C-alpha cells in the first residue's frame, strides 16, 4: 500500500509522547483496580508486618486489566487515549484495522521488558528499573531504522502505527 498524505508511518518521537499520555491512563487504571481490590478484601490485598506481602492474584489482575485497556483501545478505533491527540492509529500492515490476534501479540511482546523487573532481588529495584528501560530502548530501536517505523512489537504482530492528519 502506498502512503497517502493522510496516512504516514508515525515518527518515534510522536509514539513516545503518546506513550507518556497513556502512562497517565495506566496509573489511573492501576489506582482504581487497587482501590476496588482493597475495598473488596477489606484491605487485605497488601499485608504488612515483619515483611510486606501482596496477594498472589493482585499483580496478574493488574496486568490483565492494563493489557485489556490497550487491546480494547486498539480494537475499537485503533487508538488509545494517548494516541488520540497525536492523531495516531494502530493498523495492520495493509492499513486495515488490527485484529484480535494482532492486538494480543502486540501487547504481550510490548510488555516483555517488564519481566526484567524480576531481577530486582539480584540488581535491586533501581537496577531492575534501568534494565527494564534498556529493554524498551531495544524494543523501540528498530523504529529508528525501519522504513515503516515499526518497533519490535509491531514487527512481531504485523502491525504499524500510522499518523493521520
Residue frames as a rotation matrix with the C-alpha (Angstrom) as fourth column:
UNK 1
0.582 0.813 0.000 0.00
0.813 -0.582 0.000 0.00
0.000 0.000 -1.000 0.00
UNK 2
-0.337 -0.693 0.637 1.39
0.630 -0.669 -0.394 3.42
0.699 0.269 0.663 -0.86
UNK 3
-0.481 0.095 -0.871 1.41
0.774 -0.419 -0.474 6.17
-0.411 -0.903 0.128 1.68
UNK 4
0.236 0.566 0.790 -1.15
0.700 -0.663 0.266 8.89
0.674 0.490 -0.553 1.21
UNK 5
-0.534 -0.443 0.720 -0.66
-0.105 -0.811 -0.576 12.25
0.839 -0.383 0.386 2.90
UNK 6
0.277 0.751 0.599 -3.48
-0.771 -0.198 0.605 11.25
0.573 -0.630 0.525 5.26
UNK 7
0.975 0.056 0.217 -1.72
-0.174 0.801 0.573 8.05
-0.142 -0.596 0.790 6.42
UNK 8
0.342 -0.930 -0.133 2.02
-0.504 -0.062 -0.861 8.03
0.793 0.362 -0.490 7.06
UNK 9
0.203 -0.353 -0.913 4.25
0.691 0.712 -0.122 5.91
0.694 -0.607 0.388 9.28
UNK 10
0.954 0.261 0.147 4.47
0.068 -0.666 0.743 7.55
0.292 -0.699 -0.653 12.68
UNK 11
0.040 -0.977 0.207 7.81
-0.289 -0.210 -0.934 9.01
0.956 -0.023 -0.291 13.80
UNK 12
-0.202 -0.206 -0.957 9.19
0.673 0.681 -0.288 7.54
0.712 -0.703 0.001 17.01
UNK 13
-0.974 -0.219 0.061 9.06
0.111 -0.692 -0.713 10.81
0.198 -0.687 0.699 18.95
UNK 14
-0.345 0.921 0.179 5.27
-0.785 -0.388 0.482 11.01
0.514 0.025 0.858 18.46
UNK 15
0.242 0.401 -0.883 4.82
0.057 0.903 0.426 7.43
0.969 -0.153 0.196 19.62
UNK 16
-0.514 -0.542 -0.665 6.84
0.676 0.221 -0.703 8.07
0.528 -0.811 0.253 22.75
UNK 17
-0.912 0.261 0.316 4.89
-0.370 -0.857 -0.359 11.21
0.177 -0.445 0.878 23.64
UNK 18
0.060 0.971 -0.231 1.62
-0.678 0.210 0.705 9.33
0.733 0.115 0.671 23.16
UNK 19
0.033 -0.130 -0.991 3.03
0.429 0.898 -0.104 6.60
0.903 -0.421 0.086 25.41
UNK 20
-0.942 -0.331 -0.060 3.65
0.214 -0.452 -0.866 9.18
0.259 -0.829 0.496 28.15
UNK 21
-0.443 0.867 0.230 -0.02
-0.834 -0.492 0.249 10.21
0.329 -0.082 0.941 27.87
UNK 22
0.311 0.573 -0.758 -1.02
-0.290 0.817 0.499 6.54
0.905 0.065 0.420 28.10
UNK 23
-0.590 -0.580 -0.562 1.16
0.403 0.392 -0.827 6.13
0.700 -0.714 0.003 31.18
UNK 24
-0.850 0.349 0.395 -1.16
-0.521 -0.665 -0.535 8.59
0.076 -0.660 0.747 32.94
UNK 25
0.165 0.947 -0.276 -4.18
-0.860 0.275 0.429 6.50
0.482 0.167 0.860 31.95
UNK 26
0.072 -0.216 -0.974 -2.44
0.123 0.971 -0.206 3.31
0.990 -0.105 0.096 33.12
UNK 27
-0.915 -0.403 -0.004 -1.62
0.080 -0.170 -0.982 4.86
0.395 -0.899 0.188 36.50
UNK 28
-0.454 0.831 0.321 -5.28
-0.890 -0.441 -0.116 5.81
0.045 -0.339 0.940 36.90
UNK 29
0.339 0.568 -0.750 -6.41
-0.546 0.768 0.335 2.30
0.766 0.295 0.571 35.94
UNK 30
-0.344 -0.575 -0.742 -3.97
0.312 0.676 -0.668 0.71
0.885 -0.462 -0.054 38.40
UNK 31
-0.946 -0.001 0.324 -5.16
-0.280 -0.499 -0.820 3.03
0.162 -0.867 0.472 41.18
UNK 32
-0.067 0.996 0.054 -8.85
-0.977 -0.077 0.199 2.26
0.203 -0.039 0.978 40.56
UNK 33
0.329 0.139 -0.934 -8.23
-0.179 0.980 0.082 -1.51
0.927 0.140 0.348 40.41
UNK 34
-0.684 -0.654 -0.323 -6.17
0.242 0.215 -0.946 -1.24
0.688 -0.725 0.011 43.61
UNK 35
-0.735 0.480 0.479 -8.95
-0.677 -0.568 -0.469 0.66
0.047 -0.669 0.742 45.37
UNK 36
0.286 0.891 -0.352 -11.62
-0.838 0.411 0.359 -1.82
0.465 0.192 0.864 44.26
UNK 37
0.082 -0.332 -0.940 -9.45
0.124 0.939 -0.321 -4.75
0.989 -0.090 0.118 45.39
UNK 38
-0.905 -0.417 0.080 -8.76
0.002 -0.193 -0.981 -3.14
0.425 -0.888 0.176 48.76
UNK 39
-0.399 0.841 0.365 -12.47
-0.917 -0.374 -0.141 -2.48
0.018 -0.391 0.920 49.29
UNK 40
0.389 0.597 -0.701 -13.44
-0.638 0.724 0.262 -5.99
0.664 0.345 0.663 48.17
UNK 41
0.067 -0.450 -0.890 -10.95
0.364 0.842 -0.398 -7.69
0.929 -0.297 0.221 50.51
UNK 42
0.925 0.312 -0.216 -11.35
0.315 -0.317 0.895 -5.40
0.211 -0.896 -0.391 53.48
UNK 43
0.707 -0.691 0.148 -7.87
-0.698 -0.716 -0.007 -4.00
0.111 -0.099 -0.989 52.97
UNK 44
0.503 -0.506 0.701 -6.09
-0.237 0.699 0.674 -7.36
-0.831 -0.505 0.232 52.84
UNK 45
0.974 -0.226 0.009 -4.55
0.061 0.223 -0.973 -7.16
0.217 0.948 0.230 49.34
UNK 46
0.012 -0.988 0.155 -1.33
-0.071 -0.155 -0.985 -5.86
0.997 0.000 -0.072 50.85
UNK 47
0.920 0.228 -0.320 -0.38
0.278 0.198 0.940 -7.03
0.278 -0.953 0.118 54.32
UNK 48
0.161 -0.880 0.446 2.36
-0.451 -0.468 -0.760 -5.55
0.878 -0.079 -0.472 56.39
UNK 49
0.998 -0.017 0.065 4.23
-0.051 0.436 0.898 -6.91
-0.044 -0.900 0.434 59.34
UNK 50
0.276 -0.951 0.141 7.72
0.108 0.176 0.978 -8.34
-0.955 -0.255 0.152 59.51
UNK 51
-0.855 -0.455 0.249 7.51
0.289 -0.021 0.957 -8.45
-0.431 0.890 0.149 55.69
UNK 52
-0.221 0.773 -0.595 5.18
-0.735 -0.533 -0.419 -6.83
-0.641 0.345 0.686 53.22
UNK 53
-0.764 0.057 0.643 3.12
0.338 0.884 0.323 -9.37
-0.550 0.464 -0.694 51.27
UNK 54
-0.472 0.613 -0.633 0.93
-0.839 -0.534 0.108 -8.80
-0.272 0.582 0.766 48.22
UNK 55
0.323 0.689 0.648 -1.90
-0.350 0.724 -0.595 -11.21
-0.879 -0.035 0.475 47.39
UNK 56
-0.478 -0.615 0.627 -0.77
0.256 0.585 0.770 -13.72
-0.840 0.528 -0.122 44.74
UNK 57
0.000 0.612 0.791 -3.59
0.963 0.213 -0.165 -12.76
-0.269 0.762 -0.589 42.37
UNK 58
0.527 0.308 -0.792 -3.15
0.305 -0.938 -0.162 -8.97
-0.793 -0.156 -0.589 42.54
UNK 59
-0.340 -0.737 -0.583 -0.27
-0.363 -0.469 0.805 -8.43
-0.867 0.486 -0.108 40.07
UNK 60
-0.849 0.072 0.524 -1.71
0.471 0.550 0.689 -10.77
-0.239 0.832 -0.501 37.41
UNK 61
0.213 0.977 -0.034 -5.07
0.895 -0.208 -0.393 -8.99
-0.391 0.054 -0.919 37.78
UNK 62
0.325 -0.168 -0.931 -3.38
-0.088 -0.985 0.147 -5.61
-0.942 0.034 -0.335 37.24
UNK 63
-0.741 -0.669 -0.057 -1.56
-0.158 0.092 0.983 -6.99
-0.652 0.738 -0.174 34.16
UNK 64
-0.528 0.624 0.576 -4.82
0.831 0.520 0.198 -8.32
-0.176 0.583 -0.793 32.67
UNK 65
0.479 0.776 -0.411 -6.69
0.674 -0.625 -0.394 -5.05
-0.562 -0.088 -0.822 33.26
UNK 66
0.071 -0.527 -0.847 -3.91
-0.325 -0.815 0.480 -2.85
-0.943 0.241 -0.229 31.84
UNK 67
-0.878 -0.376 0.297 -3.50
0.107 0.449 0.887 -5.20
-0.467 0.810 -0.354 28.85
UNK 68
-0.142 0.919 0.368 -7.26
0.940 0.242 -0.239 -5.09
-0.309 0.312 -0.898 28.28
UNK 69
0.400 0.225 -0.888 -7.08
0.124 -0.974 -0.191 -1.27
-0.908 -0.033 -0.418 28.14
UNK 70
-0.453 -0.675 -0.582 -4.59
-0.520 -0.330 0.788 -1.44
-0.724 0.659 -0.201 25.28
UNK 71
-0.887 0.107 0.449 -6.21
0.365 0.758 0.541 -4.35
-0.282 0.643 -0.712 23.41
UNK 72
0.092 0.996 0.022 -9.74
0.863 -0.068 -0.500 -2.90
-0.497 0.065 -0.866 23.59
UNK 73
0.279 -0.046 -0.959 -8.46
-0.152 -0.988 0.004 0.53
-0.948 0.145 -0.283 22.54
UNK 74
-0.711 -0.631 -0.309 -6.63
-0.420 0.029 0.907 -0.90
-0.564 0.775 -0.285 19.52
UNK 75
-0.759 0.479 0.441 -9.66
0.624 0.729 0.282 -2.97
-0.187 0.489 -0.852 18.50
UNK 76
0.363 0.924 -0.124 -12.14
0.872 -0.384 -0.305 -0.09
-0.329 0.003 -0.944 18.93
UNK 77
0.992 0.094 -0.089 -10.78
0.051 -0.915 -0.401 2.55
-0.119 0.393 -0.912 16.58
UNK 78
0.514 -0.852 0.096 -7.08
0.665 0.326 -0.672 1.64
0.541 0.409 0.735 16.74
UNK 79
-0.139 -0.545 0.827 -6.29
-0.096 -0.824 -0.558 4.36
0.986 -0.157 0.062 19.28
UNK 80
-0.178 0.025 -0.984 -5.55
0.966 0.197 -0.169 4.60
0.189 -0.980 -0.059 22.98
UNK 81
0.794 0.467 -0.389 -6.27
0.562 -0.808 0.177 7.80
-0.231 -0.359 -0.904 24.88
UNK 82
0.154 -0.840 -0.520 -2.65
0.134 -0.504 0.853 8.87
-0.979 -0.201 0.035 24.40
UNK 83
-0.615 -0.398 0.680 -2.76
0.666 0.199 0.719 8.29
-0.422 0.895 0.142 20.64
UNK 84
0.323 0.892 0.317 -5.84
0.932 -0.242 -0.268 10.44
-0.163 0.382 -0.910 20.01
UNK 85
0.740 0.010 -0.673 -4.36
0.062 -0.997 0.055 13.93
-0.670 -0.082 -0.738 20.48
UNK 86
-0.253 -0.928 -0.273 -1.37
-0.386 -0.162 0.908 12.95
-0.887 0.335 -0.317 18.33
UNK 87
0.484 0.586 -0.650 -3.57
-0.821 0.048 -0.569 11.51
-0.303 0.809 0.505 15.54
UNK 88
-0.663 -0.724 -0.193 -2.01
-0.748 0.651 0.128 8.06
0.033 0.229 -0.973 15.70
UNK 89
0.530 0.837 0.133 -3.65
-0.829 0.545 -0.125 4.73
-0.177 -0.044 0.983 14.94
UNK 90
-0.529 -0.596 0.604 -2.55
-0.437 0.801 0.409 1.10
-0.728 -0.048 -0.684 15.15
UNK 91
0.503 0.655 -0.565 -3.31
-0.836 0.203 -0.509 -0.72
-0.218 0.728 0.650 11.90
UNK 92
0.615 -0.326 0.719 -2.46
0.374 0.922 0.098 -3.96
-0.695 0.208 0.689 10.20
UNK 93
-0.432 -0.902 0.018 0.35
0.413 -0.180 0.893 -3.72
-0.802 0.393 0.450 7.64
UNK 94
-0.577 0.245 0.779 -2.12
0.798 -0.034 0.601 -3.12
0.174 0.969 -0.176 4.81
UNK 95
-0.915 0.162 0.369 -3.78
-0.178 -0.984 -0.007 -0.21
0.362 -0.072 0.929 6.62
UNK 96
0.071 0.970 -0.231 -6.87
-0.047 0.234 0.971 -2.08
0.996 -0.058 0.063 7.75
UNK 97
0.491 0.192 0.850 -7.90
-0.814 -0.246 0.526 -2.39
0.310 -0.950 0.035 11.38
UNK 98
-0.676 -0.735 -0.043 -5.75
-0.631 0.608 -0.482 -4.64
0.381 -0.299 -0.875 13.55
UNK 99
0.233 0.758 -0.609 -7.38
-0.246 0.651 0.718 -7.91
0.941 -0.018 0.338 14.58
UNK 100
0.884 0.206 0.420 -7.67
-0.450 0.128 0.884 -9.54
0.128 -0.970 0.206 18.00
UNK 101
0.760 -0.648 -0.041 -4.69
0.648 0.753 0.110 -11.85
-0.040 -0.111 0.993 17.45
UNK 102
0.066 -0.757 0.651 -2.53
0.563 -0.510 -0.650 -8.93
0.824 0.409 0.392 16.33
UNK 103
0.369 0.139 0.919 -3.56
-0.507 -0.799 0.325 -6.83
0.779 -0.585 -0.224 19.33
UNK 104
0.987 0.016 0.162 -2.85
-0.145 0.537 0.831 -9.68
-0.073 -0.843 0.532 21.75
UNK 105
0.476 -0.874 0.103 0.58
0.857 0.434 -0.276 -10.41
0.197 0.220 0.956 20.23
UNK 106
0.080 -0.426 0.901 1.37
0.225 -0.873 -0.433 -6.70
0.971 0.238 0.026 20.25
UNK 107
0.611 0.202 0.765 0.50
-0.607 -0.500 0.617 -6.20
0.508 -0.842 -0.183 23.93
UNK 108
0.957 -0.287 0.032 2.35
0.207 0.757 0.619 -9.35
-0.202 -0.586 0.784 25.07
UNK 109
0.289 -0.905 0.314 5.52
0.889 0.131 -0.439 -8.57
0.356 0.406 0.842 23.12
UNK 110
0.167 -0.192 0.967 5.44
-0.031 -0.981 -0.189 -4.88
0.985 0.002 -0.170 24.13
UNK 111
0.747 0.236 0.622 5.17
-0.586 -0.209 0.783 -5.90
0.314 -0.949 -0.018 27.77
UNK 112
0.743 -0.454 -0.491 8.01
0.425 0.888 -0.177 -8.44
0.516 -0.077 0.853 27.77
UNK 113
-0.244 -0.897 0.369 10.64
0.090 -0.400 -0.912 -5.96
0.966 -0.189 0.178 29.07
UNK 114
0.313 0.426 0.849 8.57
-0.803 -0.358 0.477 -5.79
0.507 -0.831 0.230 32.27
UNK 115
0.891 -0.034 -0.452 9.82
0.177 0.944 0.279 -9.32
0.417 -0.328 0.847 33.01
UNK 116
-0.082 -0.993 0.082 13.19
0.360 -0.107 -0.927 -7.70
0.930 -0.046 0.366 33.74
UNK 117
0.149 0.212 0.966 11.65
-0.754 -0.607 0.249 -6.33
0.639 -0.766 0.069 36.94
UNK 118
0.955 0.188 -0.229 12.05
-0.037 0.841 0.540 -9.87
0.294 -0.508 0.810 38.27
UNK 119
0.148 -0.979 -0.137 15.76
0.552 0.197 -0.810 -9.07
0.820 0.045 0.570 38.51
UNK 120
0.466 0.098 0.879 15.08
-0.433 -0.841 0.324 -6.76
0.772 -0.532 -0.349 41.46
UNK 121
0.985 -0.137 0.104 16.29
-0.037 0.422 0.906 -9.28
-0.168 -0.896 0.411 44.08
UNK 122
0.409 -0.883 0.228 19.61
0.903 0.427 0.034 -9.51
-0.128 0.192 0.973 42.23
UNK 123
-0.304 -0.546 0.781 20.06
0.746 -0.646 -0.161 -5.95
0.592 0.534 0.604 40.97
UNK 124
-0.701 0.232 -0.674 17.99
0.411 -0.641 -0.648 -4.00
-0.582 -0.732 0.354 43.45
UNK 125
0.341 0.939 0.039 14.94
0.623 -0.194 -0.758 -2.01
-0.704 0.283 -0.651 42.42
UNK 126
0.402 -0.241 -0.883 16.96
-0.466 -0.884 0.029 0.73
-0.788 0.400 -0.468 40.72
UNK 127
-0.683 -0.730 -0.029 18.95
-0.441 0.381 0.813 -1.79
-0.582 0.568 -0.582 38.68
UNK 128
-0.503 0.580 0.640 15.82
0.663 0.735 -0.145 -3.66
-0.554 0.351 -0.754 37.64
UNK 129
0.559 0.709 -0.431 14.14
0.285 -0.652 -0.703 -0.41
-0.779 0.270 -0.566 36.57
UNK 130
0.025 -0.642 -0.767 17.19
-0.725 -0.540 0.428 0.52
-0.688 0.545 -0.479 34.47
UNK 131
-0.840 -0.302 0.451 17.21
0.008 0.824 0.567 -2.97
-0.543 0.480 -0.689 32.94
UNK 132
0.009 0.936 0.352 13.53
0.743 0.229 -0.629 -2.59
-0.669 0.267 -0.693 32.03
UNK 133
0.587 0.135 -0.798 14.16
-0.242 -0.912 -0.332 0.82
-0.773 0.388 -0.502 30.48
UNK 134
-0.468 -0.825 -0.316 17.06
-0.644 0.074 0.761 -0.65
-0.605 0.560 -0.566 28.48
UNK 135
-0.613 0.326 0.720 14.75
0.478 0.878 0.009 -3.44
-0.629 0.349 -0.694 27.33
UNK 136
0.500 0.865 -0.038 12.26
0.528 -0.340 -0.778 -0.93
-0.686 0.369 -0.627 25.99
UNK 137
0.191 -0.528 -0.828 15.04
-0.637 -0.708 0.305 1.01
-0.747 0.468 -0.471 24.26
UNK 138
-0.837 -0.487 0.251 15.94
-0.179 0.676 0.714 -2.21
-0.518 0.553 -0.653 22.45
UNK 139
-0.229 0.848 0.478 12.22
0.709 0.482 -0.515 -2.82
-0.667 0.221 -0.711 21.68
UNK 140
0.716 0.583 -0.383 11.76
0.233 -0.718 -0.656 0.63
-0.658 0.380 -0.650 20.10
UNK 141
-0.180 -0.908 -0.377 15.19
-0.197 -0.342 0.919 0.85
-0.964 0.240 -0.117 18.38
UNK 142
-0.522 -0.038 0.852 14.01
0.732 0.494 0.470 -0.81
-0.439 0.869 -0.230 15.14
UNK 143
0.573 0.819 0.033 11.61
0.741 -0.500 -0.448 2.14
-0.350 0.280 -0.894 14.65
UNK 144
0.358 -0.531 -0.769 14.64
-0.205 -0.847 0.490 4.35
-0.911 -0.018 -0.412 14.08
UNK 145
-0.651 -0.725 -0.226 15.81
-0.431 0.107 0.896 2.36
-0.625 0.680 -0.382 11.04
UNK 146
-0.464 0.550 0.694 12.72
0.667 0.733 -0.134 0.54
-0.582 0.401 -0.707 9.74
UNK 147
-0.932 0.104 0.347 11.18
0.232 -0.566 0.791 2.12
0.279 0.818 0.504 6.65
UNK 148
-0.042 0.998 0.046 7.69
0.317 -0.030 0.948 1.74
0.948 0.054 -0.315 8.17
UNK 149
-0.406 -0.245 0.880 8.88
-0.617 -0.637 -0.462 2.99
0.674 -0.731 0.107 11.61
UNK 150
0.629 0.669 -0.396 7.83
-0.227 0.646 0.729 -0.27
0.743 -0.369 0.558 13.29
UNK 151
-0.046 -0.560 0.827 9.00
-0.999 0.029 -0.036 -1.21
-0.004 -0.828 -0.561 16.78
UNK 152
-0.902 -0.415 -0.119 9.73
-0.415 0.909 -0.023 -4.83
0.117 0.029 -0.993 17.70
UNK 153
-0.577 0.748 0.326 6.18
0.109 0.467 -0.878 -5.46
-0.809 -0.471 -0.351 18.93
UNK 154
0.289 0.646 -0.706 4.79
-0.692 -0.368 -0.621 -4.10
-0.661 0.668 0.341 15.64
UNK 155
-0.365 -0.515 -0.776 7.06
-0.901 0.406 0.153 -6.39
0.236 0.755 -0.612 13.64
UNK 156
-0.978 -0.027 0.205 6.02
-0.107 0.916 -0.387 -9.41
-0.178 -0.401 -0.899 15.74
UNK 157
-0.317 0.945 0.082 2.30
0.166 0.141 -0.976 -8.59
-0.934 -0.295 -0.202 15.48
UNK 158
-0.554 0.099 0.826 2.24
0.832 0.074 0.550 -7.47
-0.007 0.992 -0.123 11.85
UNK 159
0.637 0.748 -0.185 1.03
0.755 -0.654 -0.044 -4.01
-0.154 -0.112 -0.982 12.82
UNK 160
-0.549 -0.766 0.335 2.25
0.752 -0.627 -0.203 -0.46
0.365 0.141 0.920 12.47
UNK 161
0.055 0.507 -0.860 1.41
0.692 -0.640 -0.333 2.90
-0.720 -0.577 -0.386 13.93
UNK 162
-0.314 -0.063 0.947 0.25
0.878 -0.399 0.265 5.44
0.361 0.915 0.181 11.37
UNK 163
-0.712 0.067 -0.699 -0.19
0.280 -0.886 -0.371 9.15
-0.644 -0.460 0.612 11.63
UNK 164
-0.127 0.755 0.644 -3.48
0.973 -0.032 0.230 10.56
0.195 0.655 -0.730 10.37
UNK 165
-0.828 -0.198 -0.524 -3.58
0.333 -0.927 -0.176 14.32
-0.451 -0.320 0.833 9.90
